[in-house]
């Protein structure tokens, strides 16, 4: 399976790096639909597939994720615009986005990891945060203080689904896809 995707018109000077979660690969719905939207808006997409090392302390995990993000961004030095998309563990790359001044889409960020949440707050570029109130990691009130676009769902878990309700789960995916599309449209303007 490819990990790099170019728009139909060919490689782009805009690079989006997609960082997964633990047990939530780029093939899962949130990241797959984000990939499709990015391609639609002319971004080249570099997916990162990983198996995080076991036994890392929270600080080591934070550093490891940031290293993965930097490596993926550095692999394409010709890109003149860059963007990060992270799901759960991937959102720990928020310090990279803040340091480099990159726009970002953060899906189910980990609000108990203050380093990444503080980085979201200090990043002046547009950012989108998406979460669910049935996810113990989500803090919608805090999200609204960070200066970002925020979308949250009362019934959604950390996987942005509703257990036992396939139709509602699919509806949430459609709603998130629309929100991501609108965010990317705003970046294109």
N, C-alpha and C positions, 0 to 999 in steps of 0.2 A: 504494500500500500504506500503510495507517495506521501511524503511529509511536507512537500512544498507544492503550492498551487498557484498558478498564474491566471489572471483574467483571460477571457477569450481572445482579447486583442494582443496578448503576449505579456512578457514580464513588465512589471510596473516599477517606477521609481519610488513607489510607496510600499512599505513593508509592514505587515501586521504579524506579530509573533503571538501565537496561541499557546498558553501554558495551562496544562490540565490540573486536575486535583489528584488525590490519592484514590485510586479505584474509579476515577471518572476521566476516561481518556478523551482525546479530541474527537473520537467517533461518536461520543454520547450527544444527545440532542442539543443541549445548550451551545456546545462548542461547534458542532456540525452546522447548525443554523447560523451561528455567527460567522463561520468560514464562508458559507454561501453568500451572506449579506456583504461581507468584505469584498469578495470577488465581484459581486454586482456593482460595487462602488469603485472598482478599478484597483484594489489593493492586491499585491502579491501576499500570500499567506504562508507563513512558515509555522507548521505545527511542531511542538515539542512533545515527544513521547518519552516518558520516563518511568523508572522504577526507583523511587527514592531510597537511599540507603537506610537501613534499619538502625535504630538505636541513637539517632541524632537528638541532641538536646534541642529545645525550641530555638535557641540562638544559632545553633549549627544548621538547623533546617532553614531558618530565615536566610542565612548566608548562602546555603546550597542553592536555594531557589533563585536568589539574585544572581548567582554565578551562571546558572542555566539560562536565565533571561539575557544577561550580557553576552554570553557566547552566541546565542541565536541572533541577537541584534548585530553583533560584530561580524557574523558570517556573511553579511551583505553590506559591505562598505559603500556601495553605490547608491543605496536608498537615501533619498533626500527628505522623506517624511516617514516617520515610524509611529507605531501604535502598539500597545500591549493589550491582550485580552487574557484574563486569568480567571480560573475557576478554583475556589477554595484554596488549596495549597498554593496554586499559581498566583493568587492575589498577594502572596508574601513578596512578590516582585515590585510592589508599590514604591519602595525606595528607589529602585532603578528608574521607574517612570518619573518620579519627582526630581531625581538628580539630573536626568537628561531632558526634562521638560517635555514629556511625551503624553499625549492623550491616552486614555485607557478605559477599558470596560472591565469592571470587576464583578464577577458573578459569584454570589455567596461568599463575600469576604469574611475573614475570621476576626471578629471584633475583639476577641480576647488576646490578640497579638497586637499590642499597642504600637510597636514599631512600624508596622505596615499601615495601620490606621492613621497614625501621626503623619506618615509620608503622604497618604491620600490628602490629608488636610493641607499640607504645604505645597502640593503640586498646583501650579496656577493654570495648567492646561485643562480642557474639558475632560470630565470623567463621568462615567455612568456606573452606579452601584445598583445591583439587583439582589434581592433576598426575599425570604419568606418568614413570616412570624411563627410558623411551626418548626423553625430551625433555631435551636438554642444558641447558635453562633451569631445570629442576626440581631442587630440593634437598630431598628428603624428610626428611633428618636435620635440616636447619635449620628446615624447616616445623614440625617437632614441638617446637621450642624457643620458638615464638612465642605460645603460649597459645591456639591456635585449634583448631577441629575440623579434622582433616586426613584426606583420602582420596586415596590414590595407587594407581596401577596399574603393575605390573611391566612390562607389555608396551605401554603406551600412549605415543604420540608427543605432540608439542605440540598436535596437532589432536584428541587423545584418541581416536585410532583405532589400528588395527594394519594397516599396509599389507599388502595381499594377503590379508586375512582379514576379509571383510565381516561374517560372523556374529559373530566376536569383537568387532569394532568396534561392532556393534549392541548386543551384551551390555554393553559398557562404557557406552554411552549410557544403557541401562536402569539399570545400577547407579548411575550418577551421578544420574539422575533420582530414584531412591529416596533417595539421600543428601541431595539438595537438598530433597526433600519432608520428610524427617525434620528437617532443619535449620529449615525454615520452620514446621513443626509445633511445634518447641521455642520459636520466637519467639512463637508464638500463645499459648503456655501462660502 
